[in-house]
């Protein structure tokens, strides 16, 4: 099952969409934090697209979709990239494919 849910920082109000599970083509979405623009970014990883574009096989060596920086690290799922506060899930989960 593939779901997405909004996460909001309790300190500054920053919002991010967080994806879990695998999509229709067996891809998954990883969340990374950009050290340059201080945002949570979603990267499509694996599945059929990785067979065609090998760089999509992992999160490493990728660029931030927002600012094109290569200063990315996996997001811990809790810390706000803007202020360091705690981010929590909010609202209903939706499906993605």
N, C-alpha and C positions, 0 to 999 in steps of 0.2 A: 504494500500500500504506500502511496506517495502523498504526503501532506505538506502544507505550508501554513505558517502561522506568524502573525506579527509579534515582534518582541520590542518592548519599549523600556527605555532607561528610566528608572524611578527618580533619578537625580536631575537630568537635563531634558528628558523627553525625547531623546533621539530614538528613531524607529528603524527597524530592519525586518525584512521578510526572511524567515528561516525555513528552509526546505529539508524534508527528511524522506527516506525511502528511495525507491528506484522508479524511473519513468518508463514509458512505453518501450523505448529502445534500449533499456537496461542501463541508462545513464543515471548518475546521481549528482546532486548539487552540493558542493562543499562551500562552507562559509569561511572566508579569509578576512583578515584585517589588513588594511593598507596603512602602512606607517607614514605615508606622505599626506594623504587626504583624510586620514582618521575616520574611515568608514568601514562598515561590514559589506563585503562584496560577495556575490554568488558566482561560483565558477562551475560550469558543467564539466563533469569528469566521467570518462569511461563510456561504455556502451558502443553502439555502432559508430558514432562520430569519432571515437578514438582509433577505430580501425582505419578510417580515412585520413585523420589528422592526428598523428602520433603524439603531438604535444598536448592533446586533450586527455592523455592517459593518466595524468596526475595533476596535482595542484602546483607542483614545483616548476620553475622556469616560466611561469605565466606573468602577465601584466595586469594591473588593476584596470578594470573596464571603465572606471570613472576618470582617472588621471594618467593612466599609462605607466605608472611607476612599477618597478619590479620589487619594491619593498613590501612583500606580502608574507604573512604567516597565518597558520590555521587559527581560527577564532576559537576561544575556549567555551563559547556558548553562554557566557555570563557577563563578561566585562564590557562596559560601554567604551567604544573606541574614541569617543569625544571627550568624556570626563572621567572615566574609570569607575563610574557607578555600576550598580547591578542592573542588568537587563532581565526582564521577565516576560514570559508569554502572556499575550492578552487577546481576547476575542476568540472567535470560533476558528477551528482548523478548516482549511479548504483543501480540495484535492488538486493535484497537478499531474500532468503526464508528459 
